[in-house]
Amino acid sequence: SGAIGASTFGAAVTFQPPTVQSLRALYFSTWKSTSQILPTPVGSGLVHIFCLKNCCLSFLMGLKLIKTPENPGPPADGSFGGIMQMGCEMVMAEKSALASEILNGSRRALARAITLVESTRPDHRAKAVTLLQELNGARRQALRIGLSGTPGVGKSTFTESFGMMLVEQDLRVAVLAVDPSSSRSGGSILGDKTRMDRLSRHPSAYIRPSPSQSALGGVARRTREAISLCEAAGFDVVLIETVGVGQSEVMVADMSDIFVLLLAPAGGDELQGVKRGIMEIADLILVNKADGDLKAAATRTCSDYAGALNLLRKRARDPEGFPKAMMVSAKQCSGLTEAWAEIKELERWRREVGQFAANRGRQAQVWFKDEVQAGILAQLEADQTIRELRDGLSEKVANGAVSPEAAAAEVLAELNKHL
């Protein structure tokens, strides 16, 4: 059995080793919970998990999938004491200087924190989990607006014009702009900020470009954590600008309260509007560049999509009239006030009927599931035995000696031996 040191509770507490059943209970009960404090039975002890990130870390460490210098995972005898001690120390620790600066609205501290959570170093990941735990109690909440669209639709121009309108209304605005990464070199230009020169100079705005790296769905791997940090820093609105996306890249909808889809004039007929994918999850469709010679084309496109939206199945999270299509011109700043009014009306209705909180809870569950899956995949890369087995089978698959299904089954069987 593992014991938590006397320095944590004032007396040592002993826990029985966890069983397979208790670990499964930990996963599924954490998955179903949306509260801050989750009592979960492990062996004969009662574990209080205070934060979503700690839930993910504790679960993965219980499966011996995450090990850090500060916490090497479960002891050799199978006890759960190391995990319990780490969680309790996180809860009992006072707020760090970085967390205090973020809560005081320091943009420099916010930049350092986002860099920390985006790091893949194991020691940085442990510090990031601790920081998010410290900020979790602030319970600050911003309106999260996801902005998506095809490449060249004018997302950055719209973001600056829309953001300038918001800061002029005495709102603090944070922009998380995701830039595509090269599939060859892995680098990113991170040039979206250069298109927002006015907004980047405003004292009530903060712009953070991030590389998408290998993440799919139009957002970066740690965009959710960056959103939480911006909320803790006291921003009123968080705009998440995705990379140029297609019809099936909809991950930003799982981390935003309102999902806005930007379209270009003459971007398709009503058939495009009824195609499943990104269209059916949009809350507001804005046809951008509705100015000059393109205004007539924008009017036709808006009419086509408005008619197509009437053919989609009604969603429980929408009031009457939503989702809807509108025309805007980010260049001339026309239609932005009307779009903001519709966003606020949709937010007000969802808060009144409970859809806003329900959506946040569902997103927390998706976040937890994604963290567990990412940790398991990371273990496949880190474990030398599994990596060597996978590389050897990969050669056999390429030569046709083994089918991909059989090779995958062999790797998974080896993984099960480590659980």
C-alpha positions as CSV (number, residue, x, y, z in Angstrom):
1,S,0.0,0.0,0.0
2,G,1.1,3.6,-0.6
3,A,1.0,6.3,2.0
4,I,0.6,10.1,1.8
5,G,3.2,11.9,3.9
6,A,2.4,13.5,7.1
7,S,3.3,16.9,5.7
8,T,0.2,16.8,3.5
9,F,-2.6,16.0,6.0
10,G,-0.7,16.0,9.3
11,A,-0.9,12.3,9.5
12,A,-0.2,9.5,7.1
13,V,-3.1,8.0,5.2
14,T,-2.9,4.5,3.6
15,F,-4.7,3.5,0.4
16,Q,-5.2,0.1,-1.0
17,P,-3.7,-0.6,-4.5
18,P,-6.2,0.2,-7.2
19,T,-7.9,-2.6,-9.2
20,V,-8.8,-2.7,-12.9
21,Q,-12.4,-2.1,-11.8
22,S,-11.5,1.0,-9.7
23,L,-9.5,2.5,-12.6
24,R,-12.4,2.0,-14.9
25,A,-14.7,3.6,-12.3
26,L,-12.3,6.5,-12.1
27,Y,-12.5,7.1,-15.9
28,F,-16.2,6.8,-16.3
29,S,-17.2,8.7,-13.2
30,T,-14.8,11.5,-14.1
31,W,-16.3,11.5,-17.6
32,K,-19.8,11.9,-16.3
33,S,-18.9,14.6,-13.7
34,T,-19.0,18.3,-14.5
35,S,-18.5,19.6,-11.0
36,Q,-15.3,21.0,-9.5
37,I,-14.9,18.4,-6.8
38,L,-15.3,14.8,-7.8
39,P,-15.4,12.0,-5.2
40,T,-14.1,8.8,-6.9
41,P,-13.5,5.5,-5.1
42,V,-10.1,4.0,-5.6
43,G,-9.4,0.9,-3.5
44,S,-10.5,1.7,0.1
45,G,-9.8,5.4,-0.1
46,L,-11.8,8.4,-1.4
47,V,-9.9,10.6,-3.9
48,H,-11.0,14.2,-4.4
49,I,-10.0,15.4,-7.8
50,F,-10.3,19.1,-8.0
51,C,-9.6,20.0,-11.6
52,L,-10.2,18.5,-15.1
53,K,-6.5,18.5,-15.9
54,N,-5.7,16.8,-12.6
55,C,-8.4,14.2,-13.5
56,C,-6.6,13.4,-16.8
57,L,-3.2,13.4,-15.2
58,S,-4.2,11.2,-12.3
59,F,-6.0,8.7,-14.6
60,L,-3.0,8.4,-17.0
61,M,-0.6,8.1,-14.1
62,G,-2.7,5.4,-12.6
63,L,-2.3,3.4,-15.9
64,K,1.5,4.1,-15.7
65,L,1.2,6.2,-18.8
66,I,2.6,9.5,-17.5
67,K,5.8,9.8,-15.4
68,T,7.5,13.0,-14.4
69,P,10.7,13.8,-12.4
70,E,8.5,15.3,-9.7
71,N,6.2,12.2,-9.6
72,P,7.6,9.0,-11.1
73,G,4.1,7.4,-11.1
74,P,2.9,4.5,-9.0
75,P,5.5,2.7,-6.9
76,A,6.7,-0.8,-8.0
77,D,4.4,-2.5,-5.5
78,G,1.4,-1.0,-7.4
79,S,0.4,1.5,-4.8
80,F,-1.4,4.7,-5.6
81,G,0.3,6.9,-3.1
82,G,2.5,8.9,-5.4
83,I,-0.5,10.1,-7.4
84,M,-2.5,10.9,-4.2
85,Q,0.4,12.9,-2.8
86,M,0.9,14.9,-6.1
87,G,-2.8,15.8,-6.2
88,C,-3.0,16.8,-2.6
89,E,0.1,18.9,-2.8
90,M,-1.4,20.7,-5.8
91,V,-4.6,21.5,-3.9
92,M,-2.9,22.6,-0.8
93,A,-0.2,24.8,-2.4
94,E,-0.6,28.5,-2.4
95,K,-0.9,30.4,-5.7
96,S,2.3,30.9,-7.5
97,A,3.6,34.4,-8.5
98,L,2.7,33.6,-12.1
99,A,-0.9,32.7,-11.2
100,S,-1.3,35.9,-9.2
101,E,0.0,38.1,-12.0
102,I,-2.5,36.4,-14.4
103,L,-5.4,37.0,-12.0
104,N,-4.3,40.7,-11.8
105,G,-4.5,41.0,-15.6
106,S,-0.9,41.0,-16.6
107,R,-0.5,40.4,-20.3
108,R,3.1,39.6,-20.0
109,A,2.3,36.9,-17.4
110,L,-0.4,35.6,-19.7
111,A,2.0,35.2,-22.6
112,R,4.5,33.3,-20.4
113,A,1.7,31.0,-19.2
114,I,0.5,30.2,-22.7
115,T,4.0,29.4,-23.7
116,L,4.2,27.1,-20.7
117,V,1.0,25.2,-21.5
118,E,2.1,24.8,-25.2
119,S,5.4,23.3,-24.3
120,T,5.8,19.5,-24.7
121,R,8.5,19.1,-22.1
122,P,7.4,16.8,-19.3
123,D,8.5,19.2,-16.5
124,H,6.7,22.1,-18.2
125,R,3.5,19.9,-18.6
126,A,3.6,19.3,-14.8
127,K,4.0,23.0,-14.1
128,A,1.2,23.8,-16.6
129,V,-1.2,21.4,-14.8
130,T,-0.4,23.0,-11.5
131,L,-0.9,26.5,-12.9
132,L,-4.3,25.6,-14.4
133,Q,-5.3,24.1,-11.0
134,E,-4.3,27.3,-9.2
135,L,-6.4,29.4,-11.6
136,N,-9.4,27.0,-11.6
137,G,-10.9,28.5,-8.5
138,A,-11.2,32.0,-10.0
139,R,-14.3,30.9,-11.9
140,R,-14.0,33.7,-14.4
141,Q,-16.0,33.2,-17.6
142,A,-15.7,35.0,-20.9
143,L,-17.8,34.7,-24.0
144,R,-16.0,32.3,-26.3
145,I,-16.5,32.9,-30.0
146,G,-15.1,30.6,-32.6
147,L,-14.4,32.0,-36.0
148,S,-13.8,29.7,-39.0
149,G,-13.9,29.7,-42.7
150,T,-12.0,28.8,-45.9
151,P,-8.6,30.2,-46.6
152,G,-8.8,33.8,-47.9
153,V,-12.3,34.5,-46.7
154,G,-11.0,37.4,-44.6
155,K,-10.9,35.9,-41.1
156,S,-8.1,38.1,-39.8
157,T,-9.5,41.3,-41.3
158,F,-12.9,40.5,-39.7
159,T,-11.3,39.6,-36.4
160,E,-9.6,43.0,-36.2
161,S,-12.6,45.0,-37.2
162,F,-14.9,43.1,-34.9
163,G,-12.4,43.2,-32.1
164,M,-11.9,47.0,-32.5
165,M,-15.7,47.4,-32.3
166,L,-15.7,45.4,-29.0
167,V,-12.9,47.3,-27.3
168,E,-14.6,50.6,-28.2
169,Q,-17.5,49.3,-26.1
170,D,-15.1,49.0,-23.1
171,L,-14.7,45.2,-23.4
172,R,-11.4,43.4,-23.0
173,V,-10.8,41.1,-26.0
174,A,-8.4,38.2,-26.4
175,V,-7.6,36.8,-29.9
176,L,-6.2,33.3,-30.2
177,A,-5.1,33.0,-33.9
178,V,-4.1,29.5,-35.0
179,D,-1.6,29.5,-37.9
180,P,-1.1,26.4,-40.1
181,S,2.2,24.5,-39.7
182,S,4.3,23.1,-42.5
183,S,3.9,19.3,-43.0
184,R,7.5,19.2,-44.1
185,S,9.5,21.5,-41.7
186,G,6.9,21.8,-38.9
187,G,7.3,25.6,-38.9
188,S,4.7,28.3,-38.9
189,I,4.8,31.9,-40.1
190,L,2.5,33.2,-37.3
191,G,1.7,36.2,-39.4
192,D,-2.0,36.7,-38.5
193,K,-1.0,39.3,-35.9
194,T,0.6,41.5,-38.6
195,R,-2.8,41.9,-40.2
196,M,-4.3,43.3,-36.9
197,D,-2.0,46.2,-36.4
198,R,-4.7,48.5,-34.9
199,L,-6.1,45.8,-32.6
200,S,-2.6,44.6,-31.5
201,R,-1.8,48.1,-30.2
202,H,-5.0,48.6,-28.2
203,P,-4.4,48.3,-24.4
204,S,-7.7,46.3,-24.0
205,A,-6.8,43.7,-26.6
206,Y,-4.4,40.7,-26.5
207,I,-3.4,38.7,-29.6
208,R,-1.7,35.4,-29.4
209,P,-0.8,33.5,-32.6
210,S,-0.1,29.8,-32.2
211,P,1.0,27.0,-34.6
212,S,-1.4,24.2,-35.3
213,Q,1.5,21.7,-35.3
214,S,0.1,18.3,-36.0
215,A,-3.4,19.0,-34.6
216,L,-6.4,18.7,-36.9
217,G,-9.7,20.4,-36.8
218,G,-8.4,24.0,-37.4
219,V,-7.2,24.6,-33.8
220,A,-3.9,24.0,-31.9
221,R,-3.3,21.2,-29.5
222,R,-3.5,23.5,-26.4
223,T,-6.1,26.0,-27.5
224,R,-8.4,25.0,-24.7
225,E,-5.8,25.7,-22.1
226,A,-5.1,29.1,-23.7
227,I,-8.8,30.0,-23.5
228,S,-8.9,29.1,-19.8
229,L,-5.8,31.3,-19.2
230,C,-7.4,34.2,-21.0
231,E,-10.6,33.9,-19.0
232,A,-8.5,33.9,-15.7
233,A,-6.8,37.0,-16.9
234,G,-10.2,38.8,-16.9
235,F,-10.9,39.1,-20.7
236,D,-14.6,39.6,-21.5
237,V,-14.5,38.0,-25.0
238,V,-12.2,35.4,-26.4
239,L,-12.1,35.1,-30.2
240,I,-10.7,31.8,-31.5
241,E,-9.6,32.2,-35.2
242,T,-9.0,28.9,-36.8
243,V,-6.8,28.1,-39.8
244,G,-8.5,27.9,-43.1
245,V,-10.7,24.8,-42.8
246,G,-12.9,22.6,-44.9
247,Q,-16.4,21.1,-44.4
248,S,-15.4,18.5,-41.7
249,E,-13.0,20.4,-39.5
250,V,-15.3,21.4,-36.6
251,M,-13.2,21.0,-33.5
252,V,-13.5,24.7,-32.6
253,A,-17.2,24.2,-31.9
254,D,-16.1,22.0,-28.9
255,M,-14.4,24.9,-27.3
256,S,-16.6,27.9,-28.1
257,D,-20.0,29.2,-26.9
258,I,-20.9,30.7,-30.3
259,F,-19.6,29.3,-33.5
260,V,-19.4,31.8,-36.4
261,L,-18.7,30.6,-40.0
262,L,-17.4,33.2,-42.5
263,L,-18.1,32.7,-46.2
264,A,-17.0,34.5,-49.3
265,P,-19.4,35.8,-52.0
266,A,-20.2,33.3,-54.7
267,G,-18.8,30.6,-52.5
268,G,-21.5,28.1,-53.5
269,D,-25.2,27.6,-54.1
270,E,-27.9,26.3,-51.7
271,L,-26.6,22.7,-52.2
272,Q,-23.5,23.7,-50.3
273,G,-25.7,24.9,-47.5
274,V,-27.4,21.6,-46.9
275,K,-24.2,19.5,-46.9
276,R,-23.4,18.0,-43.5
277,G,-20.4,19.0,-41.6
278,I,-19.3,22.5,-40.6
279,M,-22.6,24.0,-41.9
280,E,-24.8,22.2,-39.4
281,I,-22.9,23.2,-36.3
282,A,-22.6,26.9,-37.2
283,D,-24.6,29.3,-35.0
284,L,-24.2,32.3,-37.3
285,I,-23.1,32.4,-40.9
286,L,-21.6,35.7,-42.1
287,V,-21.0,36.4,-45.8
288,N,-17.9,38.6,-45.7
289,K,-16.7,41.1,-48.4
290,A,-20.2,42.5,-49.0
291,D,-18.9,45.7,-50.5
292,G,-18.0,47.2,-53.9
293,D,-18.4,44.9,-56.9
294,L,-18.9,41.9,-54.6
295,K,-22.0,43.2,-52.9
296,A,-24.5,41.8,-55.4
297,A,-22.8,38.4,-55.2
298,A,-22.8,38.5,-51.4
299,T,-26.5,39.2,-51.4
300,R,-27.2,36.2,-53.6
301,T,-24.9,34.0,-51.5
302,C,-26.6,35.1,-48.3
303,S,-30.0,34.4,-49.7
304,D,-28.9,30.9,-50.9
305,Y,-27.5,30.0,-47.4
306,A,-30.5,31.5,-45.6
307,G,-32.8,29.2,-47.6
308,A,-30.6,26.2,-47.0
309,L,-30.5,26.7,-43.3
310,N,-34.3,26.4,-43.2
311,L,-33.9,22.8,-44.6
312,L,-31.6,21.7,-41.7
313,R,-33.0,19.8,-38.8
314,K,-34.0,22.1,-35.8
315,R,-31.5,22.0,-33.0
316,A,-32.6,22.1,-29.3
317,R,-29.9,24.6,-28.4
318,D,-31.3,27.3,-30.8
319,P,-34.1,29.8,-30.4
320,E,-36.5,30.6,-33.2
321,G,-34.7,32.1,-36.2
322,F,-31.3,30.5,-35.5
323,P,-29.0,29.7,-37.1
324,K,-29.1,32.6,-39.5
325,A,-27.1,34.1,-42.4
326,M,-26.1,37.7,-42.6
327,M,-23.9,40.0,-44.7
328,V,-20.9,41.9,-43.3
329,S,-18.0,43.9,-44.7
330,A,-14.9,43.7,-42.5
331,K,-13.2,46.2,-44.7
332,Q,-15.9,48.9,-44.4
333,C,-17.0,47.7,-40.8
334,S,-20.6,47.4,-41.9
335,G,-22.9,44.8,-40.4
336,L,-20.6,44.2,-37.4
337,T,-22.9,45.8,-34.9
338,E,-25.9,43.8,-36.1
339,A,-23.8,40.6,-36.0
340,W,-22.7,41.4,-32.4
341,A,-26.4,42.0,-31.4
342,E,-27.4,38.6,-32.8
343,I,-24.5,36.9,-30.9
344,K,-25.6,38.6,-27.6
345,E,-29.2,37.6,-28.2
346,L,-28.2,34.0,-28.8
347,E,-26.0,34.0,-25.7
348,R,-28.8,35.5,-23.5
349,W,-31.4,32.9,-24.7
350,R,-29.0,30.0,-24.1
351,R,-28.2,31.2,-20.6
352,E,-31.8,31.6,-19.7
353,V,-32.8,28.0,-20.8
354,G,-29.7,26.4,-19.4
355,Q,-28.1,25.5,-22.8
356,F,-25.1,27.6,-22.1
357,A,-24.0,25.8,-19.0
358,A,-24.9,22.4,-20.5
359,N,-22.7,23.1,-23.5
360,R,-19.8,24.1,-21.2
361,G,-20.2,20.8,-19.3
362,R,-20.3,18.7,-22.5
363,Q,-17.1,20.5,-23.7
364,A,-15.4,19.7,-20.5
365,Q,-16.2,16.0,-21.0
366,V,-14.8,16.2,-24.6
367,W,-11.7,17.9,-23.2
368,F,-11.2,15.1,-20.6
369,K,-11.6,12.4,-23.2
370,D,-9.2,14.0,-25.6
371,E,-6.5,14.4,-22.9
372,V,-6.7,10.7,-22.0
373,Q,-6.5,9.7,-25.6
374,A,-3.6,12.0,-26.3
375,G,-1.7,10.6,-23.2
376,I,-2.2,7.1,-24.4
377,L,-0.9,7.9,-27.8
378,A,2.1,9.7,-26.3
379,Q,2.9,6.6,-24.3
380,L,3.0,4.6,-27.6
381,E,5.7,7.0,-28.7
382,A,7.6,7.0,-25.4
383,D,7.7,3.3,-24.5
384,Q,10.8,1.8,-26.1
385,T,9.4,-1.8,-26.2
386,I,6.2,-0.8,-27.9
387,R,8.1,1.6,-30.3
388,E,10.5,-1.1,-31.4
389,L,7.6,-3.6,-31.9
390,R,5.7,-1.0,-33.9
391,D,8.7,-0.1,-36.1
392,G,9.4,-3.8,-36.8
393,L,5.8,-4.5,-37.7
394,S,5.7,-1.4,-39.8
395,E,8.4,-2.9,-42.0
396,K,6.5,-6.2,-42.3
397,V,3.3,-4.3,-43.2
398,A,5.1,-2.4,-46.0
399,N,6.5,-5.7,-47.4
400,G,3.1,-7.3,-47.3
401,A,4.1,-10.0,-44.8
402,V,1.6,-8.9,-42.2
403,S,-1.8,-7.2,-42.7
404,P,-2.3,-3.8,-41.0
405,E,-5.1,-5.1,-38.9
406,A,-3.0,-8.0,-37.5
407,A,0.0,-5.7,-36.8
408,A,-2.2,-3.2,-35.0
409,A,-3.7,-6.1,-32.9
410,E,-0.3,-7.2,-31.9
411,V,0.8,-3.7,-30.8
412,L,-2.4,-3.3,-28.8
413,A,-1.9,-6.7,-27.2
414,E,1.6,-5.6,-26.0
415,L,0.1,-2.4,-24.7
416,N,-2.4,-4.3,-22.6
417,K,0.4,-6.1,-20.9
418,H,1.6,-2.7,-19.5
419,L,-1.8,-1.8,-18.0
